[in-house]
Amino acid sequence: MAEQGQAHVVVIGGGVIGASSAYFLRKAGYRVTLIEKNTLGSQCSHGNCGLICPSDALPLASPGAVMSTLKTLFKRNNPLYIKPRFSPRLWLWLLKFALRCNQRHMLQSAEARMPLLESSLHLYQSLIEKEQIECEWQKNGLLYVYKDRVALDTYQATDDFLTKHFSLPATRFDGCALVELEPAIADDLAGGWYYQDDAHLRPDRLMSEWKRVLEKYDVDIREGTEVYHFKRKGIKARGVLTRDGVVEADKFVLAVGAISPQWEKEIGADIPIQPGKGYSLTYAKPQYSPQIPMIFPQHRVAMTPMQSGYRLGSTMEFSGYDTTINRRRIELLKKGAEPYLREPYGEHVEEEWYGWRPMVYHGIPIVDTSPRMDNVLVATGHNMLGLSMGPATGKLVSELISGEPPHLPAEPYQLLR
Ligand SMILES: Cc1cc2nc3c(=O)[nH]c(=O)nc-3n(C[C@H](O)[C@H](O)[C@H](O)COP(=O)(O)OP(=O)(O)OC[C@H]3O[C@@H](n4cnc5c(N)ncnc54)[C@H](O)[C@@H]3O)c2cc1C
């Protein structure tokens, strides 16, 4: 471990972004304290779908997204739900999102997301080997499966786009060929597109392994400890106030996910995040469990076959920081998977879960210094891909804090745009 004169860094937030940051900072020679309000990995990083998927580099804001959303918004079974309410902040977010639904901005966002995705995929592979991380890592690829031929054919444009700009072609499998590739799939589907280099893991296992590894390297993990405020002196933070008093440090990382906008005043910048609520259902492994994870874009549901279980997840709900579980939306996950699989779900639900994705309208994560405190770095806004971008974000955080040349260009991730 290189020494940084044992300068002390406090990381606020123990999700996948905070844990990855703490790891790379410790490896760079800092003394690190990780402060988590709940338990490490208990929020959005807990029950997500576990897909590590560079193939999903295109942001939600894409040409046609507004029209297709408007067409289905008021349908009862729409996976996207916007709770009608007076919220200028939400409506401004939606307006800015709509203004980015064009080819130019889609490419700009994808170009910013891809380096984090590709670098993370490589970093996961080396970290898992080096640190003996047992998180049910499997490199079985990812299938985008379509029920209808028109929808299957429409994906050709996305495949062309990803091939042209990112040299990321998918392989198309029609009808029977798809069943040959993945026998657990229903035999009356149009087909699918397969990305063989994507991977998946079990997120809760990953997070408990992160805890073990961080403890092994003497990171001071303080769970059940909420950070209330920064203590400032001029343009520097000198500590953070917690219920146990002030924790002083030389540098700070704010990695609090969807809750980030609560820190806007202290940070001195807009953090344009809306909580994008999603659900998951975890089952024991069904008898006909697939090997390859799948996304069903027509129903917007994802299925992840983990070694120790089976998960259905997705839906996108903009209903603020709402903590209830909506039964109708949970049912949508099951209904959404039914047309695609021989055994779409198990008998016994092991866990029903929701999480708030930190959704920025442009889909580009934020990794940047606070304009108000030059020793505070903000790392958030990973939307639907925080797990897929965790390691590279953590490495970038460490590089920016150390002043080392970053392993990927940091400009796209600025706070003020
Ligand atoms: C249904 C669903 C499926 C998903 N599937 C995938 C997928 O397949 N692949 C993928 O890449 N991504 C997926 N995601 C997205 C991914 O889960 C998120 O992008 C990621 O977990 C965000 O990580 P984070 O560390 O920023 O936030 P979090 O995991 O929410 O961590 C933030 C932490 O900060 C803590 N905190 C907040 N305030 C304070 C405070 N004041 N003091 C101390 N601690 C504080 C919180 O308790 C929390 O633990 C999915 C999300 C959902 C909802």
PDBQT file of the ligand as one rigid body, heavy atoms in Angstrom, charges set to zero:
ROOT
HETATM    1  C1  LIG A 501     -34.932  -2.663  -8.741  1.00  0.00    +0.000 C 
HETATM    2  C2  LIG A 501     -33.517  -2.206  -8.996  1.00  0.00    +0.000 A 
HETATM    3  C3  LIG A 501     -32.692  -2.967  -9.804  1.00  0.00    +0.000 A 
HETATM    4  C4  LIG A 501     -31.388  -2.544 -10.086  1.00  0.00    +0.000 A 
HETATM    5  N1  LIG A 501     -30.594  -3.350 -10.841  1.00  0.00    +0.000 NA
HETATM    6  C5  LIG A 501     -29.306  -2.969 -11.108  1.00  0.00    +0.000 A 
HETATM    7  C6  LIG A 501     -28.455  -3.824 -11.872  1.00  0.00    +0.000 A 
HETATM    8  O1  LIG A 501     -28.836  -4.924 -12.270  1.00  0.00    +0.000 OA
HETATM    9  N2  LIG A 501     -27.201  -3.391 -12.164  1.00  0.00    +0.000 N 
HETATM   10  C7  LIG A 501     -26.741  -2.171 -11.737  1.00  0.00    +0.000 A 
HETATM   11  O2  LIG A 501     -25.610  -1.801 -12.072  1.00  0.00    +0.000 OA
HETATM   12  N3  LIG A 501     -27.522  -1.354 -10.963  1.00  0.00    +0.000 NA
HETATM   13  C8  LIG A 501     -28.791  -1.720 -10.648  1.00  0.00    +0.000 A 
HETATM   14  N4  LIG A 501     -29.599  -0.903  -9.896  1.00  0.00    +0.000 N 
HETATM   15  C9  LIG A 501     -29.085   0.420  -9.494  1.00  0.00    +0.000 C 
HETATM   16  C10 LIG A 501     -28.129   0.325  -8.300  1.00  0.00    +0.000 C 
HETATM   17  O3  LIG A 501     -28.739  -0.461  -7.299  1.00  0.00    +0.000 OA
HETATM   18  C11 LIG A 501     -27.822   1.734  -7.754  1.00  0.00    +0.000 C 
HETATM   19  O4  LIG A 501     -27.384   2.561  -8.815  1.00  0.00    +0.000 OA
HETATM   20  C12 LIG A 501     -26.733   1.677  -6.694  1.00  0.00    +0.000 C 
HETATM   21  O5  LIG A 501     -27.059   0.762  -5.676  1.00  0.00    +0.000 OA
HETATM   22  C13 LIG A 501     -26.507   3.058  -6.066  1.00  0.00    +0.000 C 
HETATM   23  O6  LIG A 501     -25.479   2.917  -5.106  1.00  0.00    +0.000 OA
HETATM   24  P1  LIG A 501     -25.133   4.081  -4.077  1.00  0.00    +0.000 P 
HETATM   25  O7  LIG A 501     -23.974   3.627  -3.283  1.00  0.00    +0.000 OA
HETATM   26  O8  LIG A 501     -25.017   5.370  -4.827  1.00  0.00    +0.000 OA
HETATM   27  O9  LIG A 501     -26.449   4.228  -3.186  1.00  0.00    +0.000 OA
HETATM   28  P2  LIG A 501     -26.954   3.351  -1.931  1.00  0.00    +0.000 P 
HETATM   29  O10 LIG A 501     -26.732   1.914  -2.122  1.00  0.00    +0.000 OA
HETATM   30  O11 LIG A 501     -28.360   3.793  -1.672  1.00  0.00    +0.000 OA
HETATM   31  O12 LIG A 501     -25.993   3.813  -0.779  1.00  0.00    +0.000 OA
HETATM   32  C14 LIG A 501     -26.052   5.092  -0.180  1.00  0.00    +0.000 C 
HETATM   33  C15 LIG A 501     -25.812   4.875   1.302  1.00  0.00    +0.000 C 
HETATM   34  O13 LIG A 501     -25.707   6.136   1.962  1.00  0.00    +0.000 OA
HETATM   35  C16 LIG A 501     -26.271   6.006   3.243  1.00  0.00    +0.000 C 
HETATM   36  N5  LIG A 501     -26.581   7.342   3.756  1.00  0.00    +0.000 N 
HETATM   37  C17 LIG A 501     -27.494   8.215   3.266  1.00  0.00    +0.000 A 
HETATM   38  N6  LIG A 501     -27.482   9.349   3.983  1.00  0.00    +0.000 NA
HETATM   39  C18 LIG A 501     -26.529   9.190   4.948  1.00  0.00    +0.000 A 
HETATM   40  C19 LIG A 501     -26.062  10.020   5.998  1.00  0.00    +0.000 A 
HETATM   41  N7  LIG A 501     -26.547  11.237   6.195  1.00  0.00    +0.000 N 
HETATM   42  N8  LIG A 501     -25.109   9.536   6.824  1.00  0.00    +0.000 NA
HETATM   43  C20 LIG A 501     -24.583   8.282   6.629  1.00  0.00    +0.000 A 
HETATM   44  N9  LIG A 501     -24.998   7.469   5.638  1.00  0.00    +0.000 NA
HETATM   45  C21 LIG A 501     -25.961   7.919   4.798  1.00  0.00    +0.000 A 
HETATM   46  C22 LIG A 501     -27.508   5.163   2.997  1.00  0.00    +0.000 C 
HETATM   47  O14 LIG A 501     -27.984   4.549   4.189  1.00  0.00    +0.000 OA
HETATM   48  C23 LIG A 501     -27.000   4.151   1.969  1.00  0.00    +0.000 C 
HETATM   49  O15 LIG A 501     -26.542   2.962   2.544  1.00  0.00    +0.000 OA
HETATM   50  C24 LIG A 501     -30.905  -1.306  -9.574  1.00  0.00    +0.000 A 
HETATM   51  C25 LIG A 501     -31.727  -0.562  -8.720  1.00  0.00    +0.000 A 
HETATM   52  C26 LIG A 501     -33.011  -1.001  -8.429  1.00  0.00    +0.000 A 
HETATM   53  C27 LIG A 501     -33.870  -0.187  -7.505  1.00  0.00    +0.000 C 
ENDROOT
TORSDOF 0
